[in-house]
Amino acid sequence: MPIPRSKTRSLPSRVDLKKKFYKLAVAQSDIAAAYSACELFIERVDSLSHPLYYPLLVTIVVSYARPFIDNRGFGVLPSQWRDFQNPKYQSAHDLIIKARNEVFAHRDTKVAKVAIVPPGVAFGGDNPSSKVGFGIKSYWFKPSQVPLFRDTCADLGKRLLAAIEDLLEVLYGGMELPNARFPLRFDNGL
C-alpha cells in the first residue's frame, strides 16, 4: 500500500524567496518606467501626430509588458499579477499585452496592413501622393486612453511594492546588515 503524500507544502527556501523578490523588484521597476512614460505622455502629447506619440507609447507598452513576457531571467510574473479587481484596469492590461504582441514588439500580419498608394491618391491625410508610395495601417491608441494605462500601472505598481516590502521583511528584517549596499545573491546568505 503506497504511503499517502503530505498535503502540506514545504516552505520556500531562502533562495526561492530571493528569486521571487528579484522577479517582483524588476517587474516593479518596469511598471514604474511605464507609469513615468504615461505621465510624460499625458503632459506633452495631444495627438497621434505629435513627435513624442510613438516613442512614448512604445516605452509604455514594452515596459509594461516586460514582466508578463517570457525572458531569460526567472520567468514571467505568476498569473495573480495579471488579474485586476477593477474591470477597466483588467481591460487596459489585456489591451496593452495584446498591442505589445501585435503592434509594438512584433508586427502581426493580420494587424499591420501595407497598402500601395497610386499617384494622386492620399493615404491618410489630405495631401495626395505625387508618385507611387505605400503606407502601413494598424491600430493605435488615442491619447485619451493613456490616463487609464497610467492608473493601471499605479494599481499594479502598488500591489507589487506591497509584496516586495513583505519579502524584504522576511528576507532581511531583524538581520544584522552591512552598512553599505550589497548585491542580491541567490544563496542562503545575505
C-alpha positions as CSV (number, residue, x, y, z in Angstrom):
1,M,0.0,0.0,0.0
2,P,1.5,3.4,-1.0
3,I,2.3,5.9,1.6
4,P,0.0,9.0,1.2
5,R,1.8,12.2,0.4
6,S,1.5,15.0,2.9
7,K,-1.0,17.7,2.0
8,T,1.2,20.4,3.5
9,R,3.6,22.1,1.2
10,S,7.1,22.8,2.3
11,L,8.1,26.4,2.9
12,P,10.0,28.1,0.1
13,S,13.8,28.2,0.6
14,R,15.7,31.4,1.1
15,V,17.0,31.1,-2.4
16,D,13.4,30.7,-3.8
17,L,12.3,33.8,-1.8
18,K,15.2,35.8,-3.2
19,K,14.3,34.7,-6.8
20,K,10.8,35.8,-6.1
21,F,12.0,39.1,-4.7
22,Y,14.2,39.6,-7.7
23,K,11.3,38.9,-10.1
24,L,8.9,41.3,-8.3
25,A,11.5,44.0,-7.9
26,V,12.5,44.0,-11.6
27,A,8.8,43.9,-12.6
28,Q,8.0,46.9,-10.3
29,S,10.8,48.8,-11.9
30,D,9.4,48.1,-15.4
31,I,5.9,49.1,-14.3
32,A,7.3,52.3,-12.7
33,A,9.0,53.1,-16.0
34,A,5.7,52.6,-17.9
35,Y,4.0,54.9,-15.3
36,S,6.6,57.6,-15.8
37,A,6.3,57.4,-19.6
38,C,2.5,57.7,-19.2
39,E,2.9,60.8,-17.1
40,L,5.2,62.4,-19.7
41,F,2.8,61.3,-22.5
42,I,-0.2,62.9,-20.7
43,E,1.8,66.1,-20.1
44,R,3.2,66.5,-23.6
45,V,1.2,64.5,-26.2
46,D,-2.1,65.8,-27.5
47,S,-2.4,63.9,-30.9
48,L,-1.3,60.9,-32.8
49,S,0.8,63.3,-34.9
50,H,2.9,64.6,-32.0
51,P,6.6,63.6,-32.4
52,L,6.6,62.0,-28.9
53,Y,3.5,60.0,-29.5
54,Y,5.1,56.8,-30.9
55,P,8.3,56.7,-28.9
56,L,6.5,57.2,-25.6
57,L,3.7,54.7,-26.5
58,V,6.4,52.1,-27.3
59,T,8.0,52.8,-24.0
60,I,4.7,52.5,-22.2
61,V,3.7,49.2,-23.9
62,V,7.1,47.5,-23.9
63,S,8.0,48.5,-20.3
64,Y,4.6,47.5,-19.0
65,A,4.5,44.1,-20.8
66,R,8.1,43.0,-19.9
67,P,7.1,41.2,-16.6
68,F,4.4,39.3,-18.4
69,I,6.5,38.0,-21.3
70,D,8.9,35.1,-21.1
71,N,12.5,36.2,-20.6
72,R,16.0,34.9,-19.7
73,G,15.6,35.8,-16.1
74,F,13.4,34.0,-13.6
75,G,10.4,33.9,-15.9
76,V,7.1,35.7,-16.1
77,L,5.1,37.0,-13.2
78,P,2.6,34.5,-11.8
79,S,-0.9,34.8,-13.1
80,Q,-2.1,36.6,-9.9
81,W,-0.4,39.7,-11.2
82,R,-2.4,39.6,-14.4
83,D,-5.7,39.9,-12.6
84,F,-7.2,43.2,-11.6
85,Q,-10.3,43.8,-9.4
86,N,-11.2,46.9,-11.4
87,P,-12.6,45.8,-14.8
88,K,-11.3,48.9,-16.5
89,Y,-7.7,48.1,-15.4
90,Q,-8.2,44.5,-16.5
91,S,-9.3,45.7,-20.0
92,A,-6.3,48.1,-20.1
93,H,-3.9,45.3,-19.1
94,D,-5.3,42.9,-21.7
95,L,-5.1,45.6,-24.4
96,I,-1.6,46.6,-23.6
97,I,-0.3,43.0,-23.7
98,K,-2.2,42.4,-27.0
99,A,-0.8,45.6,-28.5
100,R,2.7,44.6,-27.4
101,N,2.3,41.3,-29.3
102,E,0.6,42.6,-32.4
103,V,1.9,46.1,-32.9
104,F,4.8,47.2,-30.7
105,A,7.2,44.4,-30.2
106,H,6.1,42.4,-33.2
107,R,4.2,43.2,-36.4
108,D,1.3,40.8,-36.7
109,T,0.5,40.5,-40.4
110,K,-3.2,40.4,-39.5
111,V,-2.9,43.8,-37.9
112,A,-0.2,45.7,-39.9
113,K,-1.6,46.1,-43.4
114,V,0.5,47.5,-46.2
115,A,-1.3,49.5,-48.9
116,I,0.1,50.8,-52.2
117,V,-0.8,54.4,-52.8
118,P,-1.0,55.3,-56.5
119,P,-0.1,58.8,-57.7
120,G,-2.8,61.4,-57.0
121,V,-4.3,59.4,-54.0
122,A,-3.9,60.4,-50.4
123,F,-3.1,57.6,-48.0
124,G,-4.2,59.1,-44.7
125,G,-4.1,62.9,-44.9
126,D,-5.3,65.4,-47.3
127,N,-2.2,65.6,-49.5
128,P,-2.3,63.2,-52.5
129,S,0.9,61.4,-53.4
130,S,2.8,62.6,-56.4
131,K,4.3,59.2,-57.1
132,V,3.6,55.6,-56.2
133,G,4.1,55.1,-52.5
134,F,3.0,52.9,-49.6
135,G,1.5,53.2,-46.2
136,I,1.1,50.9,-43.2
137,K,-2.3,50.8,-41.4
138,S,-2.6,49.4,-37.9
139,Y,-4.5,50.2,-34.8
140,W,-3.2,52.9,-32.4
141,F,-4.2,54.2,-29.0
142,K,-5.9,57.6,-28.6
143,P,-4.1,60.0,-26.3
144,S,-7.2,59.9,-24.1
145,Q,-6.6,56.2,-23.3
146,V,-3.2,56.8,-21.7
147,P,-4.6,58.1,-18.3
148,L,-6.2,54.7,-17.9
149,F,-2.9,53.0,-18.7
150,R,-1.2,55.2,-16.1
151,D,-3.9,54.2,-13.5
152,T,-3.4,50.5,-14.4
153,C,0.3,50.9,-13.8
154,A,-0.3,52.6,-10.5
155,D,-2.6,49.8,-9.3
156,L,-0.2,47.1,-10.3
157,G,2.8,49.0,-9.0
158,K,1.2,49.4,-5.6
159,R,0.4,45.7,-5.4
160,L,3.9,44.8,-6.4
161,L,5.5,47.2,-4.0
162,A,3.5,45.8,-1.1
163,A,4.6,42.2,-1.9
164,I,8.2,43.4,-2.3
165,E,8.1,45.1,1.1
166,D,6.8,41.9,2.7
167,L,9.5,39.9,1.1
168,L,12.2,42.3,2.2
169,E,11.0,41.9,5.8
170,V,11.0,38.1,5.5
171,L,14.5,38.1,3.9
172,Y,16.2,40.8,5.8
173,G,14.1,42.0,8.7
174,G,15.8,41.8,12.0
175,M,19.1,40.7,10.4
176,E,22.4,42.4,11.1
177,L,23.2,44.0,7.7
178,P,26.3,45.7,6.4
179,N,26.5,49.5,6.5
180,A,26.7,49.6,2.7
181,R,24.8,48.4,-0.4
182,F,25.3,44.8,-1.2
183,P,24.2,42.8,-4.2
184,L,21.3,40.4,-4.0
185,R,22.8,36.9,-4.1
186,F,20.9,33.8,-4.8
187,D,22.2,31.7,-1.9
188,N,21.3,31.2,1.7
189,G,23.3,34.2,3.0
190,L,22.6,37.9,2.6
